Structure formats: structure tokens, C-alpha cells
Amino acid sequence: MQKPPDVTARAELTVFVSRHAPGDLREGVTERIRRVEGVIRVRDLDVHGLRPGLNDLTVDVTATVTIRPADGSDRRSAASVDEAAVAEQLADGFGVKRAAATIESIDDGRR
């Protein structure tokens, strides 16, 4: 079985972060994104919106994420990976309210 390609994308996300999360806001947001299934790396995080709630903070961010399509998906080749699928996988993460993605690169392991 072929391994799904790793995808690096610039993601626009709205995430919920607990007010009681350890560390600062950037660490809380980064950890929330890292917990999304398939996310390998989060970098270049830019916080550009913050709305306080009773128990959590709603944070708008832009980040570069490296993600592997979820197991069982039909996205097993670089040619079949698309931005909508990456955004959907990110949006399926716990605490992620909204996601949009622009693919920057796809690494299918062939060099």
C-alpha cells in the first residue's frame, strides 16, 4: 500500500483555545492545531484575531502546516490531493471552527 503524500499548506484557521491551557496563546493555538489528525508540523503561526468567551478564546490564525491525508482516504497520490480535502481534514479537528488551505508543496516521497 502506498503511503499518502505529505502536504505543506498555508492554512487560515479559527480555533478554540481554553483559557486554562498551559503556556501562552501561541503555544495553545499551536498545540490545538498539532492535535488535528495527520498534522506533522506547525510553523509560521500568525495570530490576527481574538475573541474572548466564557471558557475559551476564539482565535483567528494563519499558519503553515504539514499534514498527511487521513488513513483510509482516497488521496494516496500527489495528483489527487486538493486544497478542499486539506481544509476539510483540518476543520474536522477538535476545537477547529473554520479552515481554509492553500497548498504550497506536496512531498510524495520520491526523490
Backbone torsions as a table, in degrees:
resi	resn	phi	psi	omega
1	MET	NA	134.2	-178.7
2	GLN	-78.1	137.0	177.8
3	LYS	-73.2	135.9	176.6
4	PRO	-62.2	149.7	179.7
5	PRO	-73.1	150.7	171.9
6	ASP	-82.8	136.9	-177.2
7	VAL	-118.2	131.0	172.5
8	THR	-105.8	126.1	-176.2
9	ALA	-138.7	150.6	170.8
10	ARG	-88.9	121.8	-174.2
11	ALA	-116.3	136.3	171.3
12	GLU	-103.9	117.8	-173.4
13	LEU	-130.4	150.8	165.4
14	THR	-118.8	121.1	-176.2
15	VAL	-127.7	154.2	174.0
16	PHE	-99.4	131.8	177.9
17	VAL	-126.3	130.3	179.1
18	SER	-61.6	141.1	174.7
19	ARG	-63.6	-21.0	-176.5
20	HIS	-101.6	12.6	178.9
21	ALA	-66.1	141.4	177.8
22	PRO	-67.4	152.0	177.9
23	GLY	83.9	-168.3	-179.3
24	ASP	-92.2	-178.4	-176.3
25	LEU	-60.6	-45.4	-179.4
26	ARG	-60.3	-41.3	178.4
27	GLU	-65.2	-40.9	178.9
28	GLY	-63.4	-43.0	178.6
29	VAL	-66.2	-46.1	-179.7
30	THR	-59.2	-44.6	-179.9
31	GLU	-64.4	-39.7	178.3
32	ARG	-60.1	-44.9	-179.0
33	ILE	-68.7	-40.7	179.9
34	ARG	-60.0	-27.3	-178.0
35	ARG	-79.8	-7.3	176.6
36	VAL	-68.4	135.2	-179.2
37	GLU	-54.9	128.9	176.4
38	GLY	92.8	-14.2	-179.2
39	VAL	-71.5	127.0	-178.3
40	ILE	-101.5	-39.0	-175.1
41	ARG	-150.6	145.9	174.2
42	VAL	-128.1	128.9	177.9
43	ARG	-148.5	171.2	178.5
44	ASP	52.9	46.2	-178.6
45	LEU	-75.6	129.5	177.9
46	ASP	-127.7	114.7	177.1
47	VAL	-86.3	125.9	-179.3
48	HIS	-132.2	11.6	175.1
49	GLY	-163.6	142.2	-178.5
50	LEU	-148.0	126.2	176.8
51	ARG	-129.2	115.2	-179.5
52	PRO	-74.3	142.6	173.8
53	GLY	-122.5	-178.3	-178.3
54	LEU	-62.3	-48.3	-176.7
55	ASN	-113.4	-12.5	-177.3
56	ASP	-145.4	174.5	176.8
57	LEU	-114.0	137.3	173.5
58	THR	-97.9	120.3	-171.4
59	VAL	-123.1	129.0	174.0
60	ASP	-96.7	127.5	-177.0
61	VAL	-138.5	158.6	167.6
62	THR	-121.4	133.1	-179.6
63	ALA	-148.5	155.9	170.8
64	THR	-95.4	123.1	-179.3
65	VAL	-121.5	144.6	169.7
66	THR	-109.2	126.5	-172.6
67	ILE	-137.4	146.3	174.7
68	ARG	-108.7	128.2	178.1
69	PRO	-52.7	143.4	-176.6
70	ALA	-58.9	145.8	175.3
71	ASP	-57.3	146.5	179.0
72	GLY	85.0	-3.2	179.2
73	SER	-80.7	166.4	177.1
74	ASP	-94.6	8.9	-178.4
75	ARG	-91.8	68.8	-174.7
76	ARG	-101.7	-0.3	177.5
77	SER	-133.0	156.0	-178.7
78	ALA	-59.3	-34.3	-177.5
79	ALA	-68.5	-22.3	-175.1
80	SER	-101.8	4.7	178.0
81	VAL	-85.3	132.0	177.3
82	ASP	-133.6	164.1	-175.4
83	GLU	-64.4	-36.1	179.7
84	ALA	-63.2	-39.9	179.6
85	ALA	-67.3	-40.1	177.6
86	VAL	-64.0	-45.7	179.2
87	ALA	-61.9	-40.9	179.3
88	GLU	-63.5	-42.7	179.0
89	GLN	-63.2	-41.9	177.3
90	LEU	-64.2	-43.6	-178.4
91	ALA	-66.0	-23.8	178.2
92	ASP	-74.6	-9.1	-179.0
93	GLY	-70.7	145.4	177.9
94	PHE	-61.3	129.9	177.8
95	GLY	84.8	4.4	177.0
96	VAL	-103.1	119.3	-177.4
97	LYS	-89.3	-37.3	-176.0
98	ARG	-148.4	145.2	178.1
99	ALA	-149.1	139.8	170.8
100	ALA	-136.9	148.5	-176.1
101	ALA	-140.4	145.1	172.3
102	THR	-123.7	116.8	-177.1
103	ILE	-70.4	130.2	176.4
104	GLU	-100.5	-37.9	178.7
105	SER	-159.4	158.9	177.6
106	ILE	-130.8	126.6	179.3
107	ASP	-111.8	104.3	-179.0
108	ASP	-91.3	10.0	175.6
109	GLY	85.4	-5.5	179.0
110	ARG	-91.9	126.7	178.7
111	ARG	-137.1	NA	NA
